[in-house]
């Protein structure tokens, strides 16, 4: 399995907790954890390497050029790191065609195998509904029909092959550049706008 996380120096400890929870609850699986970062310290990289080495799993670090996100709106509680997942297709090896993206504040409690095995060949991503799915204000702000729903971007089963073939990274930045005033929830809003008709809604248990 290929797992993707985006972090900076501020979230290294939660990221370590996430990685531990994955490994502890999936002892029979083989993982590569891909860390997208603006450049966490060598010391913090070693912390995460030691965490995952306990379970004989793999970890890779990728440094993202923050200049790419110069026009992305952020807030006091949201850093640019949240946007890094939008360019996974540009950063990760071409051989990686499917990933499970997890926010660093997630804790994995069960096997990821059923989720990972979900067939998303015809979709850009498998997504889980957000608790705000019935809030009409979201759809008014993003300007699309409530019939498409609204998902939480903290857990995403991503078809990178689909993203590459359909140049979705370009679509993401087109939305950011054209409609920054709509993006109250940052890249989560971007993903919902672009993927609204090409996503597979997964069971709420995830």
N, C-alpha and C positions, 0 to 999 in steps of 0.2 A: 504494500500500500504506500502511496505517496501522500504525505500530510503536509499542508502548507500553513505557516503562521507568519504574521507580520508583527514585528516588535521593535522597540528601541530600548535604551538602557533602563528606562523607567519601568518596563514590564518584564524584565528578565525573570524575576522570581515567579510571577504568575505563569509565565511560559514554561518554566521548569516544573511547576505543579501540573500543568496540562500534560506535558510530555510524560511525566510519571504516571498520571492517571491512565493515559493511553496504554502504556507498557504493562502496567499492573493488571489491567482488565482485558488485555489481549495478548496473553503470554505465548500463544502459538502462532502469532502472526509475525511477518517480517515487515519492518517499516523503514522508510527514509523520510525524515522530517526536514522539510525545506524551510529555512528561516529567511524571510525577506526583511532587510533592515537598512536603515540609512547609515549604519556603521556602528554597531555596538562594540564596546571595548574588547580588547583581547582577553581581559580578565573575565568578562561576562560570557564570552564565547567558550572559554574553558569551563565555566560553571555548567553551561548547558551540555557541553561534550561529556563531562563527568556524569551528569544525570543520565544521559541516554546510554553511556558505555556500561552502566550497571546491568542493562538489559540486552546487551549485544545488538543494539540497533544502530542505524546510521543517521547522521545529521550533516546537512550542507548549509552554508551561509552564502547569501547573495547580497551584495551592496547595491542599493538603488540610488540613482541620481535624483536628488530632490528637486532639481531644476525642472524636471518633467511636470511637477505638480504645482508650479508657480501660481496658477490661476485657480487652484482648488480651495474652496471655502473651508475654514476650520473654526473651531471654537476653543474656549479655555480648557475644555475637557477632552477635546479630540485633536490629535496630532496628525501630521501628514502620513504617518505610518499606516493609518487606516485605508489610505488610497492605494497602497502598494499592490494589493491583490488585483487591481484593475489591469496591471501590466504583467501578470503571470506568464502570459504567452511569450512575451519578449525576453523574460529573464530565465525561465526554467528550460532545461534541455528539450529539444524537439521530440526526443524519445518519450517524454512524459506526456501522456495524452489524457490522463484522468487524475484528478487530485481531490482530496477532501480538505477543504479549507476550514480551519477552526480559529475563532477568536481566542486570544490568550486568557480571557476570563472564563473559559469553558472548562468544565471538569467531565471527563468521560467515565461513565459508571458501568458500562456493559460492553459486550463485544461490538466492534464496529463492522464485523463481517456482513451482517444483513444490509446495513446501509451501503457499504462499499459495493456490494453485488447488485445493487439496484441498476436496472438497465436504463441508461440515459443516452443511448446512441443517437436518438432522434431529437435530443434536447440540448440546450446550452448548459443547463444545470438542474440539479434536483434541489428544491428549496423547502423550507418549513415556514408556515404562516406565522406572521407576527401577531402579537396580542392586540395590536392596533388595527387589525384587518377590517374592523367594522367602523372605523372612524372616517366619516365622509370628508373631513377636512383634509386628510391626506390626499385623497383623489382630486379634490378641488385644487390643491396646491400643485400636485404633479401633473394635473390636467390629463388624466385618462380615466376610463370607466372603472367603477368598483368591481365590475364583473371579472376583471383581471386579477384582483386580489393584491395583497401586499405582504412581502415576506421579510423575515429577519435575516440579515446577511452574516450573522455570527457563525452559522453552520451551512456550508455550501458544498454539494457534491458537483464538481465542475468538470464539464467535458471540454478539455483544452483543445482537442482536435476541432471541435465545432467552433470554438472561439477563434482559432487561427483561420479556419476556412472562411469564416464570415467577417473577419476583421473587426471583431467586437471591441477591441481596445480603441480603435479609431472612433467607434460609435460612442463609447464612454466619454471620451474627451470632447467630442462634438457637443454632447449634452452639457458638460461642465462649462464649456466656453460660451454656449448660447443661453443657458438658463441657470446661472449660479444662484439667482434669487429664489429658485424653487427648492434648493437642496438643503433643507433644514437638517436632515439626517445624513448629510454628506454622501459618501460613496454608496451607502445603502439605498438612498433615493436614486442615485445614478443606475445602480443595478436593477432596481425595480422598473424604472422607465424602459431601459433597453431590453430587459429579458421578459417583459410582461406577457408576450405571446409565444415565447420559446422556452419556457421553463416547465418542469414537472413538479407538481406539488406533492411533497412527501408526507407521511403520517406525522401527526403532531407529537408523537412520542419521541421523535428525534430532536 
